[in-house]
Amino acid sequence: QKIFFQASNPGQFENDNDVLWQRGHVPETIAYHGRVGINTDAPDEALVVCGNAKVMGRVMHPSDSRAKQNIREVDTNEQLRRITQMRLVEYDYKPEFASVMGIKDT
């Protein structure tokens, strides 16, 4: 005996005009133009993960040395002069932000 399941998110993917997922330009990829939330229904960035994330590979970031070339030493005296011109601040998180992000010490 066969059992068929149909899953649907009310109001989601019902209208073909609102399709945000599409095949990527690189083989075996898909693209989503919008915000993605995992364990949240209100992502405020391109990807928001509320919980732990496990990465079974590398995470590349623009500050990663593997993404750079022509790395060279700089004049530390000049850099220290620039740092002394920076505006340094202290702050507290807003309670509503801290509670959503799970931050205890605001």
C-alpha positions in Angstrom: 0.0 0.0 0.0 1.4 3.4 -1.0 1.2 6.5 1.2 1.5 10.0 -0.3 2.5 13.0 1.7 2.1 16.6 0.7 3.7 19.4 2.7 3.0 23.0 2.3 3.8 26.2 4.1 0.7 28.4 4.1 1.2 31.4 1.9 4.6 30.2 0.8 5.4 29.0 -2.7 1.8 29.2 -3.8 2.4 31.8 -6.4 4.8 31.2 -9.2 5.4 34.9 -9.5 7.0 34.9 -6.0 9.6 32.1 -6.8 12.8 33.2 -5.1 14.7 29.9 -5.5 16.4 29.2 -8.8 19.1 27.1 -10.4 22.5 28.6 -9.9 25.0 29.6 -12.7 27.4 26.9 -11.4 26.4 23.2 -11.8 24.7 21.6 -8.8 23.9 25.0 -7.1 20.7 26.8 -6.3 20.3 30.5 -5.4 17.8 32.2 -3.2 17.3 36.0 -3.4 16.1 37.0 0.0 16.8 36.3 3.6 17.0 32.8 5.1 16.2 32.0 8.7 17.0 28.7 10.5 15.1 28.4 13.8 13.7 31.9 13.2 10.9 33.3 11.1 12.3 36.8 11.2 15.8 36.8 9.7 17.3 40.3 9.6 20.4 39.4 7.6 21.0 37.2 4.5 21.4 34.1 6.7 20.4 33.9 10.4 21.0 30.7 12.3 19.5 30.7 15.8 21.3 27.8 17.4 24.6 25.9 16.8 26.0 25.5 13.3 28.2 22.6 12.3 30.6 23.2 9.4 32.2 20.2 7.8 34.6 22.2 5.7 36.2 25.6 5.6 34.5 28.9 6.3 36.0 31.7 4.2 35.7 35.3 5.3 37.1 38.4 3.6 39.6 38.8 6.4 40.9 35.2 5.8 44.6 35.3 4.5 43.6 32.5 2.0 41.6 35.2 0.2 44.4 37.7 -0.1 47.5 38.4 -2.0 50.4 40.9 -1.8 50.4 40.8 2.0 53.2 43.0 3.3 54.3 44.6 6.6 53.3 48.2 7.3 54.9 51.1 9.2 53.7 50.4 12.8 54.3 54.0 13.9 51.9 55.3 11.2 49.3 52.7 12.1 49.5 53.5 15.8 49.0 57.2 14.9 45.9 56.3 12.9 44.6 54.2 15.8 44.9 57.1 18.2 42.5 59.0 15.9 39.8 56.4 16.1 36.6 56.9 18.1 36.4 54.2 20.8 33.0 53.6 22.5 31.4 51.3 25.1 27.8 50.2 24.7 25.0 48.0 26.1 22.7 45.9 23.8 19.1 46.9 23.7 17.1 44.4 25.8 14.9 43.3 22.9 17.9 42.5 20.7 19.7 40.7 23.5 16.7 38.5 24.3 16.2 37.5 20.7 19.9 36.7 20.2 20.3 34.9 23.5 22.7 37.4 25.0 22.7 37.3 28.8 25.3 39.9 29.6 24.2 43.0 27.7 
